[in-house]
Amino acid sequence: MTLRLERLDCRVGGISILEGIAGLEAQPGEVTALIGPNGAGKSTLLKAVAGLQRANGSLMLHGQELASLSLEQRARHLYYLPQEFGSRAVLSVFEAVLLARRTRIHEPHERALRKVQATLKALELEPLAERDLSQLSGGQRQRVAIAQAVTREPPLLLLDEPTSALDLHHQLQVLDWLTLLAAERHIIVVIAIHDLGLAARFSRRIWMLKAGRVAASGAPGDVLTHARLRDVYAIEAHIEWPDDEPPRITPLTAIHSLGR
Amino acid sequence: MTSAMPEPLVTDSISRYRIRRRRQRRLILGVALLTLAMVIIDIATGPSQYPLRDVFMTLVAPSEAPEAMRIIVWNIRLPVALMAIVVGVSLALAGAEMQTILNNPLADPFTLGISSAASVGAALAITLGVGIVPFADTLLVTGNAFLLALAASLFIWGVSRLRGVNVQTLVLMGIAIMFFFNAMLGLMQYVASAEALQQLVFWSLGSLSKASWSKVGLATLALCVTLPVFIHAGWRLTALRLGDLHAQAMGIDVGRLRLRILLCCSLLAATAVAFVGTIGFVGLVGPHIARLLVGEDQRVFLPMSALSGALIMSVTSILSKTLVPGILLPIGLLTALIGLPFFVSLILRSRKEMWG
């Protein structure tokens, strides 16, 4: 019961964005981090899995080929949270999260309300429940978007930089919660993220992209090495290996231009 | 002496959501009652003014009312008052859904030139002068209006899909369409017979005076066809306000939804124009009032937009009969005078807030 990507190619406007993506696997119950510099193809990869970007190749989820499914069918198996979360619709936080649930799950209204409430509580959003989206800060809106994603209870959750606008407290809180959620619900969570420290800390597996190709994949300790950080990110970093803990990464200096 | 107890603080989000929903429902009920009151005032207003109580009694128990009053109320004024309501609802619904699907606060059948296109369609039918079978002329006018309204809508839809087209460009495109169809209308007026010219002027100014039960019935039919589509797509339309990518991620076929809704909006705009002519800005103002009062959850936004449109039309109908004693002003002129300042303020505000 895994997500497996093989021979994935994607071109946008004649430019190759993803080329020969293969051997990427994500397991239920754990968080997989998708990392790589700007323009490496992280968002395109997630969109391709979600069916929002045309791509060639094999996208297998629990043994089923995702490409054979319509957008509506795919949305029953997965949810893609886009990077952009700037909607200023005149909807309350509660209405917006309820909307996300009602477009996915048919159930008694009372149950939907309780589920939405539980999601808001978990993301510390309950005090803001009646606030309109237009009255929220960027970070608060991003947490609402995460609440919308999670309340749909998809077996596969694809999150595109879900913590980019969050303060440190909420970055840790959200990632902690997503890790717990992946384990409790036995779902696959794939998170595109820039912070290598957070990626190492919260994921059991890392997919590293460079210029539309897979640079490495595997356990954080195997992927995040000095040589790879130099090659993929063009940085020198200090990497610590505490016992029984994920690696701690401190970027030190940029060594040359990445060229993208 | 006892001090007033402070209201208990409701911290539970479900309870607060329920309070919000009750408030929204109360507002909808309030606007509905206000609209109903305006309908009665509208019926009472005219060359011979009737007491409201008598109008109410004539509506409730027509057989007990004096014959002259019964005929005037039931055969002349009630169709006009109801036509104002049906047209107000149609235009406001069309405006609300066009604003939603085009993600554009300035969209409505009038500002995007769709009403003008429908007017030209109607004018074509009039100048062709076909009307042998009862209702066939009405259907021809409506059919023509619908086809041209649809063509204009599809053009707008196509433009909205182009890269780099923003809210302002789309409105400018609408104005261009309006100019084009107004020029066409002018051309037809130039070549039309005296009798046809009179009808064309009626179409370009907008008037409720030609309302009849059969027209009210047909316009209501258009509402009955489109309303279930809007209600069925309610959640998906609300999701569209979160942005295309979010809606698609929720499994919504955004392109197909837009096209289906645009088709319905065209039908509503076309029937409204075919029966009462070009009436501007109701489709713009109604949804904005609704948005302000109850927000954009379609479960409440849709009925509130419809009622706001009906209320505006009903009040304007009363004003058209009372502003200049003895003269019935074209209702389209009045809605334009009321709506234009609102439109300008929206243009100035549209860069900020709400439609980020």
Interface residues (C-beta under 8 A of the other chain):
Chain A: A50 L52 L71 E72 Q73 R74 A75 R76 Y79 Y80 L81 P82 E84 F85 G86 S87 R88 A89 V90 L91 S92 F94 E95 A96 L98 L99 A100 R102 T103 R104 L113 R114 V116 Q117 L120 K121 E126 P127 A129 E130 D132 S134 A145 Q148 R152
Chain B: T11 D12 S13 I14 R16 Y17 R20 W235 R236 T238 A239 R241 L242 G243 L245 H246 Q248 A249 M250 G251 I252 D253 R291 G295 E296 D297 E353 M354 W355 G356
